[in-house]
């Protein structure tokens, strides 16, 4: 009998869980949380007990005992900037996830729930892996146009790292020996420069930088944004929502669904076509800029995320950047498998956990 691993990935209105036996997924379920259920919680951390009990009930209803588990891996939240890797959940991490040291996000609950379930089980350890705050930026990449506003690394580290390693394995090479550009195209967009195993440059995919996405504005004209902020027409909260949550395609088209965009494009809608083209244009432009970081020495460009299922759009982006290097497409994002495989690597001794300080 192999190792049994529980992966936990809390989202804003759902909690995804999956159980793996070694490399094989044997159970998966998405627990939905209604707005009414969540409205009673003032802070994200306050949802901890509610979500934990929902996970325990789902596991029990499906005949899975936490005492069967060897390791639990939660989605890492908005911690302090850290290096890529697997981290055992310790008291310092629990404290920072609870107070939201770098901001409140549902993913903060992943490590908290994992740690508590591990304590209640027999011989189980709790970890997180490659949270969004992974920071491997080179010093020159941190400098912005004003010292009060340094560049911050927040991106889809878990999926970007997993896809980059998957590509390296398929080529019979080590991830650490390759120069790659990985573009994650989902609710947010991040374009990462992977140089010899480290993401040395990447846009802040959460708080307004890089290409716009279905829900995020990306980079905006700074002078015009400053005037808008002080116009008296909008509150700080409203402006933040324009940047994250109600920006991008939502602002332009009233939808965050690229399936809807693709449908309207196929029907000949000129406005939807323009926005789809602009999305691809901005992603390709960001990939071109990323290639400059590597002086054009790029082994491959990898396109991933939910939007990568849009074949025609991927063809357009590929046509614009294929002069740089071969382009490979990995539709979707298997974050549950990525979490589980990081946990398996630790328990089998293939990898060693880092310490969160």
C-alpha positions as CSV (number, residue, x, y, z in Angstrom):
1,X,0.0,0.0,0.0
2,X,1.3,3.4,-1.0
3,X,1.3,6.8,0.7
4,X,-2.1,8.6,0.9
5,X,-2.1,12.3,0.4
6,X,-4.8,14.9,1.0
7,X,-4.6,18.1,-1.1
8,X,-6.7,21.1,0.0
9,X,-7.3,24.2,-2.2
10,X,-9.7,26.8,-0.7
11,X,-11.2,29.3,-3.1
12,X,-13.4,32.3,-2.5
13,X,-16.7,30.3,-2.7
14,X,-15.5,26.7,-2.7
15,X,-13.0,24.3,-1.2
16,X,-11.4,21.7,-3.5
17,X,-10.1,18.5,-2.0
18,X,-8.4,15.5,-3.5
19,X,-7.0,12.3,-2.2
20,X,-4.0,10.6,-3.9
21,X,-2.5,7.2,-3.4
22,X,1.1,7.9,-4.5
23,X,0.7,9.4,-8.0
24,X,-2.9,8.2,-8.6
25,X,-5.9,10.4,-7.7
26,X,-8.5,8.3,-6.0
27,X,-11.0,10.9,-4.9
28,X,-11.8,14.5,-5.7
29,X,-14.6,16.8,-4.7
30,X,-15.4,20.5,-4.8
31,X,-17.3,21.7,-1.7
32,X,-19.4,24.7,-2.6
33,X,-20.1,27.5,-0.1
34,X,-23.0,29.9,-0.7
35,X,-22.7,33.6,-0.1
36,X,-25.3,33.2,2.7
37,X,-23.0,30.7,4.5
38,X,-20.0,32.9,4.2
39,X,-21.7,36.3,4.9
40,X,-21.5,35.7,8.6
41,X,-17.7,35.7,8.7
42,X,-16.0,39.0,9.1
43,X,-12.6,37.8,8.1
44,X,-11.3,35.0,5.9
45,X,-9.6,33.4,8.8
46,X,-12.9,33.2,10.6
47,X,-14.1,30.6,8.1
48,X,-11.5,28.2,9.2
49,X,-13.6,26.0,11.5
50,X,-16.6,26.0,9.1
51,X,-14.5,24.9,6.1
52,X,-12.6,22.3,8.2
53,X,-15.8,20.6,9.3
54,X,-17.1,20.6,5.7
55,X,-13.9,18.8,4.6
56,X,-14.2,16.2,7.5
57,X,-17.9,15.6,6.6
58,X,-17.1,15.1,2.9
59,X,-14.2,12.7,3.7
60,X,-16.4,10.8,6.2
61,X,-19.3,10.5,3.7
62,X,-16.9,8.9,1.2
63,X,-15.4,6.5,3.6
64,X,-12.0,8.3,4.0
65,X,-10.5,8.6,7.5
66,X,-7.8,11.2,8.2
67,X,-5.9,8.5,10.1
68,X,-5.3,6.9,6.7
69,X,-3.4,9.9,5.5
70,X,0.4,10.2,5.4
71,X,0.6,13.9,4.5
72,X,-1.8,16.8,4.0
73,X,-0.8,19.6,1.6
74,X,-2.7,22.9,1.7
75,X,-2.6,25.7,-0.9
76,X,-0.2,28.3,0.4
77,X,-1.6,31.7,1.0
78,X,-0.4,35.3,1.2
79,X,2.6,34.8,3.5
80,X,5.7,36.8,3.6
81,X,7.8,36.5,0.4
82,X,9.6,33.1,0.3
83,X,11.7,30.9,-2.0
84,X,10.0,28.2,-4.1
85,X,9.5,24.8,-2.4
86,X,7.6,22.8,0.1
87,X,7.2,24.2,3.7
88,X,6.0,22.4,6.8
89,X,3.3,24.4,8.5
90,X,4.8,25.7,11.7
91,X,3.6,28.1,14.4
92,X,5.0,31.2,12.7
93,X,3.2,30.3,9.5
94,X,0.0,29.7,11.3
95,X,0.3,33.1,12.9
96,X,0.9,34.9,9.6
97,X,-1.9,33.0,7.8
98,X,-4.3,33.9,10.6
99,X,-3.5,37.6,10.7
100,X,-3.1,37.8,6.9
101,X,0.4,39.2,7.0
102,X,0.4,40.0,3.3
103,X,-3.3,40.3,2.8
104,X,-6.5,38.3,3.1
105,X,-7.3,35.5,0.7
106,X,-9.1,32.2,0.9
107,X,-5.9,30.3,0.1
108,X,-4.7,31.4,3.6
109,X,-7.0,28.8,5.0
110,X,-5.2,25.9,3.2
111,X,-2.2,25.8,5.6
112,X,-4.4,26.4,8.7
113,X,-6.8,23.5,7.9
114,X,-4.0,21.2,6.9
115,X,-2.2,21.8,10.2
116,X,-5.2,21.2,12.3
117,X,-6.2,18.0,10.5
118,X,-2.7,16.7,10.8
119,X,-2.8,17.2,14.5
120,X,-6.0,15.2,14.8
121,X,-4.7,12.3,12.7
122,X,-2.0,9.7,13.5
123,X,1.5,10.3,12.2
124,X,0.5,12.8,9.6
125,X,2.4,16.0,8.6
126,X,1.1,19.2,7.1
127,X,2.7,21.2,4.4
128,X,2.2,24.0,1.8
129,X,3.8,24.2,-1.6
130,X,4.8,27.1,-3.9
131,X,2.3,29.7,-2.6
132,X,1.6,32.8,-4.7
133,X,4.2,34.8,-2.8
134,X,7.1,32.8,-4.1
135,X,9.8,35.4,-4.7
136,X,13.0,34.6,-6.6
137,X,13.3,38.0,-8.4
138,X,16.7,39.2,-9.3
139,X,17.6,42.6,-7.7
140,X,17.3,44.5,-11.0
141,X,13.8,43.1,-11.5
142,X,12.6,44.7,-8.2
143,X,13.3,48.2,-9.2
144,X,10.3,50.2,-10.3
145,X,10.1,53.9,-11.3
146,X,9.7,55.0,-7.7
147,X,11.3,53.8,-4.5
148,X,8.0,53.9,-2.6
149,X,6.5,51.4,-5.1
150,X,9.0,48.5,-5.5
151,X,8.0,45.6,-7.7
152,X,6.4,42.7,-5.8
153,X,6.3,39.0,-6.8
154,X,2.8,37.6,-6.7
155,X,1.9,35.0,-9.3
156,X,0.7,31.5,-10.1
157,X,3.8,29.9,-8.7
158,X,2.3,26.4,-8.1
159,X,1.1,25.9,-11.6
160,X,4.0,27.7,-13.3
161,X,6.5,25.6,-11.5
162,X,4.6,22.3,-12.1
163,X,4.2,23.0,-15.8
164,X,7.9,24.0,-16.2
165,X,9.0,20.8,-14.5
166,X,6.6,18.7,-16.5
167,X,8.1,20.2,-19.7
168,X,11.6,19.5,-18.5
169,X,10.8,15.9,-17.7
170,X,9.2,15.4,-21.2
171,X,12.4,16.6,-22.7
172,X,14.6,14.4,-20.5
173,X,16.2,17.5,-19.0
174,X,16.5,19.1,-15.6
175,X,14.3,22.1,-14.9
176,X,17.3,23.8,-13.4
177,X,19.2,23.5,-16.7
178,X,16.5,25.3,-18.8
179,X,15.5,28.9,-19.6
180,X,11.7,29.0,-20.0
181,X,8.9,31.5,-20.3
182,X,5.6,30.3,-18.7
183,X,2.4,32.3,-19.3
184,X,-0.4,31.3,-17.0
185,X,-3.7,32.4,-18.5
186,X,-6.7,32.2,-16.2
187,X,-8.7,34.6,-14.0
188,X,-5.4,36.4,-13.6
189,X,-2.4,36.4,-16.0
190,X,1.2,35.9,-15.0
191,X,4.2,35.7,-17.4
192,X,7.2,34.3,-15.6
193,X,10.9,34.1,-16.6
194,X,12.3,30.8,-15.4
195,X,16.1,30.9,-15.5
196,X,17.9,27.8,-14.3
197,X,15.2,26.8,-11.9
198,X,14.2,30.2,-10.5
199,X,11.5,32.7,-11.6
200,X,13.8,35.7,-11.9
201,X,11.1,38.1,-13.2
202,X,7.3,38.0,-13.3
203,X,4.5,40.5,-13.2
204,X,2.4,41.0,-10.1
205,X,-0.7,39.1,-11.3
206,X,-2.9,40.1,-8.5
207,X,-2.6,43.8,-7.8
208,X,-2.2,45.4,-11.2
209,X,0.7,44.7,-13.5
210,X,1.2,43.0,-16.8
211,X,-1.5,41.9,-19.3
212,X,-5.2,42.4,-18.4
213,X,-7.2,39.3,-17.7
214,X,-10.8,38.2,-17.4
215,X,-11.1,39.9,-13.9
216,X,-7.9,42.1,-13.5
217,X,-6.9,45.3,-15.2
218,X,-3.2,44.6,-15.5
219,X,-1.0,47.7,-16.1
220,X,-3.0,50.9,-16.4
221,X,-1.9,54.4,-17.4
222,X,-0.5,55.7,-14.1
223,X,-1.3,59.4,-14.6
224,X,-4.9,58.7,-15.6
225,X,-5.3,56.3,-12.7
226,X,-4.0,58.9,-10.2
227,X,-6.6,61.4,-11.5
228,X,-9.4,58.9,-11.2
229,X,-8.4,58.1,-7.6
230,X,-8.6,61.8,-6.6
231,X,-11.7,62.7,-8.7
232,X,-14.0,62.2,-5.8
233,X,-16.2,59.8,-7.8
234,X,-14.8,56.6,-6.4
235,X,-13.8,55.2,-3.1
236,X,-10.6,53.3,-2.4
237,X,-12.5,50.0,-2.3
238,X,-14.1,50.7,-5.7
239,X,-10.8,51.6,-7.3
240,X,-9.2,48.4,-5.9
241,X,-12.1,46.4,-7.4
242,X,-11.5,48.1,-10.8
243,X,-7.9,46.7,-10.6
244,X,-8.7,43.2,-9.2
245,X,-12.1,41.6,-9.5
246,X,-14.0,44.0,-11.8
247,X,-11.3,44.9,-14.3
248,X,-10.2,43.4,-17.6
249,X,-12.9,41.6,-19.6
250,X,-15.5,42.2,-16.8
251,X,-15.1,45.9,-17.2
252,X,-15.1,45.9,-21.0
253,X,-17.6,43.1,-21.7
254,X,-19.5,42.4,-18.5
255,X,-18.3,38.8,-18.3
256,X,-15.3,36.9,-16.9
257,X,-16.0,33.8,-19.0
258,X,-13.6,33.3,-21.9
259,X,-16.0,30.6,-23.2
260,X,-18.6,33.4,-23.6
261,X,-16.0,35.5,-25.3
262,X,-15.1,32.7,-27.7
263,X,-18.7,32.1,-28.5
264,X,-19.4,35.8,-29.3
265,X,-16.2,35.9,-31.4
266,X,-17.4,32.9,-33.4
267,X,-20.7,34.7,-33.9
268,X,-18.9,37.7,-35.5
269,X,-19.2,40.2,-32.6
270,X,-16.7,42.9,-33.5
271,X,-16.3,44.3,-30.0
272,X,-15.7,40.9,-28.4
273,X,-13.3,40.0,-31.2
274,X,-11.3,43.2,-30.5
275,X,-11.0,42.4,-26.8
276,X,-10.0,38.8,-27.5
277,X,-7.4,40.0,-29.9
278,X,-6.2,42.7,-27.4
279,X,-5.9,40.0,-24.7
280,X,-3.7,37.8,-27.0
281,X,-1.7,40.9,-28.1
282,X,-0.9,41.9,-24.6
283,X,0.1,38.3,-23.6
284,X,2.4,38.0,-26.6
285,X,4.0,41.4,-25.9
286,X,4.7,40.3,-22.3
287,X,6.3,37.1,-23.6
288,X,8.5,39.2,-25.9
289,X,9.6,41.3,-23.0
290,X,10.3,38.2,-20.9
291,X,12.5,36.9,-23.8
292,X,14.6,40.0,-23.5
293,X,15.4,39.2,-19.8
294,X,17.0,35.9,-21.1
295,X,18.8,37.7,-24.0
296,X,16.7,35.6,-26.4
297,X,18.2,32.4,-25.0
298,X,14.8,30.7,-24.5
299,X,14.4,26.9,-24.6
300,X,10.6,27.0,-24.8
301,X,7.5,29.2,-24.3
302,X,4.8,27.4,-22.3
303,X,1.2,28.5,-22.3
304,X,-1.1,27.1,-19.5
305,X,-4.2,27.9,-17.5
306,X,-7.9,27.6,-18.3
307,X,-7.8,30.1,-21.3
308,X,-5.2,27.8,-23.0
309,X,-8.2,25.6,-24.0
310,X,-9.1,28.3,-26.5
311,X,-7.3,26.8,-29.6
312,X,-7.7,29.8,-32.0
313,X,-6.4,32.3,-29.4
314,X,-3.4,30.0,-28.6
315,X,-2.6,29.8,-32.3
316,X,-2.6,33.6,-32.5
317,X,-0.3,34.0,-29.5
318,X,1.9,31.2,-30.8
319,X,2.2,32.9,-34.2
320,X,3.4,36.1,-32.5
321,X,6.0,34.5,-30.3
322,X,7.2,31.4,-32.1
323,X,10.2,33.3,-33.5
324,X,11.6,33.3,-29.9
325,X,11.4,29.5,-29.3
326,X,9.2,26.5,-29.7
327,X,5.7,27.0,-28.1
328,X,4.1,24.3,-26.0
329,X,0.5,24.4,-24.7
330,X,-0.7,22.9,-21.5
331,X,-4.4,23.7,-21.1
332,X,-5.9,23.9,-17.6
333,X,-4.2,23.9,-14.2
334,X,-4.0,20.7,-12.2
335,X,-3.2,22.4,-8.9
336,X,-4.5,19.5,-6.8
337,X,-2.0,17.1,-8.4
338,X,0.8,19.7,-8.1
339,X,0.1,20.0,-4.3
340,X,-0.1,16.2,-3.8
341,X,3.1,15.5,-5.8
342,X,5.0,18.1,-3.8
343,X,3.9,16.3,-0.6
344,X,4.8,12.9,-2.0
345,X,8.3,14.2,-3.0
346,X,8.9,15.2,0.7
347,X,7.6,12.0,2.2
348,X,9.6,9.8,-0.1
349,X,12.8,11.8,0.5
350,X,13.0,13.1,-3.0
351,X,12.7,16.7,-1.7
352,X,13.3,18.3,1.7
353,X,10.9,20.7,3.3
354,X,12.0,24.3,4.0
355,X,11.4,26.2,7.2
356,X,9.2,29.2,7.2
357,X,10.8,32.0,9.3
